[in-house]
């Protein structure tokens, strides 16, 4: 069926990792953007395709008090980009309905960073279905 309804294909389970350096950059970027949301893309190492090593800033991303809007038409052709990261201006790193919609349309791994007004930071990772996944810091 050429133009029929697209089925969700099963994606093999990956044990994700993130470098400490990349996570530190994400946390500091989230804190410096507070109270607005920070948003970027996640890139994996080309050799170790399960290890997030870089953050890619997407041109035209809009940050606000309760949203980060990605201009996915600005996405470079880069198969090492595997997902998104964005912050919430609260201590909760739980996905909203809009987050779940994005997860289902783009990427395999998504990080949400919660930043409170007191500077407390927490983060969680989710798969494309919005299920929490573990990520090891290396």
Secondary structure per residue as TSV (DSSP state, phi and psi in degrees):
chain	resnum	aa	ss	phi	psi
A	1	X	-	360.0	114.9
A	2	X	-	-77.0	-45.9
A	3	X	S	-117.2	21.8
A	4	X	S	-76.7	-173.3
A	5	X	-	-65.6	132.1
A	6	X	-	-79.4	126.8
A	7	X	-	-86.4	148.1
A	8	X	-	-74.3	122.4
A	9	X	-	-85.6	149.0
A	10	X	-	-71.9	129.3
A	11	X	-	-103.5	128.6
A	12	X	-	-60.5	147.8
A	13	X	-	-65.6	132.3
A	14	X	-	-124.1	134.7
A	15	X	-	-89.9	102.2
A	16	X	E	-75.0	149.2
A	17	X	E	-133.1	156.4
A	18	X	E	-138.2	140.0
A	19	X	-	-73.5	148.6
A	20	X	H	-59.0	-39.4
A	21	X	H	-61.0	-44.6
A	22	X	H	-66.4	-43.2
A	23	X	H	-63.1	-41.0
A	24	X	H	-60.7	-41.0
A	25	X	H	-63.1	-42.5
A	26	X	H	-63.2	-46.3
A	27	X	H	-63.8	-46.6
A	28	X	H	-66.0	-38.1
A	29	X	H	-65.1	-40.0
A	30	X	H	-64.4	-43.4
A	31	X	H	-66.8	-39.3
A	32	X	H	-73.5	-23.4
A	33	X	H	-85.6	-14.8
A	34	X	T	-54.1	134.8
A	35	X	T	-91.1	6.9
A	36	X	S	-87.1	158.6
A	37	X	-	-78.3	144.8
A	38	X	-	-101.3	140.0
A	39	X	E	-141.9	139.0
A	40	X	E	-158.6	177.9
A	41	X	E	-106.2	158.7
A	42	X	E	-109.2	133.4
A	43	X	E	-119.7	137.7
A	44	X	E	-96.7	160.5
A	45	X	-	-63.7	136.0
A	46	X	S	-67.5	-24.4
A	47	X	S	-90.2	-45.4
A	48	X	S	-104.1	87.2
A	49	X	T	-71.5	4.1
A	50	X	T	-108.7	5.9
A	51	X	E	-115.8	115.7
A	52	X	E	-77.4	122.6
A	53	X	E	-121.8	-17.8
A	54	X	E	-141.1	156.4
A	55	X	E	-112.1	132.4
A	56	X	E	-112.7	121.9
A	57	X	-	-84.2	124.8
A	58	X	-	-91.8	123.4
A	59	X	T	-56.4	138.4
A	60	X	T	86.1	1.7
A	61	X	-	-62.6	133.3
A	62	X	E	-107.1	128.5
A	63	X	E	-112.3	136.7
A	64	X	-	-139.8	-174.2
A	65	X	S	-66.9	-27.6
A	66	X	S	-135.1	20.9
A	67	X	-	-161.3	154.2
A	68	X	E	-132.9	119.2
A	69	X	E	-106.3	120.0
A	70	X	-	-90.8	134.0
A	71	X	-	-92.9	81.5
A	72	X	G	-64.5	-18.2
A	73	X	G	-69.4	-13.2
A	74	X	G	-90.5	1.0
A	75	X	-	-63.4	127.2
A	76	X	-	-71.5	157.9
A	77	X	S	-77.0	99.2
A	78	X	-	-152.9	104.3
A	79	X	T	-75.7	-2.0
A	80	X	T	-88.9	-4.4
A	81	X	E	-83.3	119.4
A	82	X	E	-116.4	-4.9
A	83	X	E	175.9	-159.9
A	84	X	E	-129.6	163.0
A	85	X	E	-138.0	138.4
A	86	X	E	-152.3	161.0
A	87	X	E	-107.6	158.4
A	88	X	E	-118.5	135.1
A	89	X	S	-79.7	56.5
A	90	X	S	-158.3	171.6
A	91	X	S	-80.8	-3.6
A	92	X	-	-92.0	129.2
A	93	X	-	-108.4	48.7
A	94	X	-	-104.0	141.7
A	95	X	-	-74.1	140.2
A	96	X	-	-85.8	176.8
A	97	X	H	-60.9	-40.9
A	98	X	H	-64.3	-38.2
A	99	X	H	-62.0	-46.1
A	100	X	H	-62.1	-36.1
A	101	X	H	-64.6	-44.6
A	102	X	H	-61.3	-46.1
A	103	X	H	-56.3	-41.4
A	104	X	H	-71.0	-19.0
A	105	X	H	-104.0	-21.2
A	106	X	S	-148.8	128.0
A	107	X	-	90.1	164.4
A	108	X	S	-110.8	-22.5
A	109	X	E	-139.2	138.6
A	110	X	E	-138.1	132.2
A	111	X	E	-109.5	139.2
A	112	X	E	-122.2	129.3
A	113	X	E	-110.7	124.4
A	114	X	E	-97.5	125.6
A	115	X	E	-122.1	118.8
A	116	X	-	-88.2	168.3
A	117	X	T	-65.9	-18.3
A	118	X	T	-92.3	3.0
A	119	X	-	89.0	2.2
A	120	X	-	-70.4	135.5
A	121	X	E	-124.0	134.5
A	122	X	E	-135.2	157.2
A	123	X	E	-147.2	153.0
A	124	X	E	-142.1	156.7
A	125	X	E	-117.3	147.5
A	126	X	E	-136.7	151.5
A	127	X	E	-88.2	-175.5
A	128	X	T	-66.9	-14.5
A	129	X	T	-97.6	-0.1
A	130	X	S	86.1	11.9
A	131	X	-	-85.0	135.1
A	132	X	E	-62.8	137.0
A	133	X	E	-129.9	155.8
A	134	X	-	-92.0	144.9
A	135	X	E	-131.0	125.9
A	136	X	E	-88.9	139.6
A	137	X	E	-93.1	123.0
A	138	X	-	-119.7	360.0
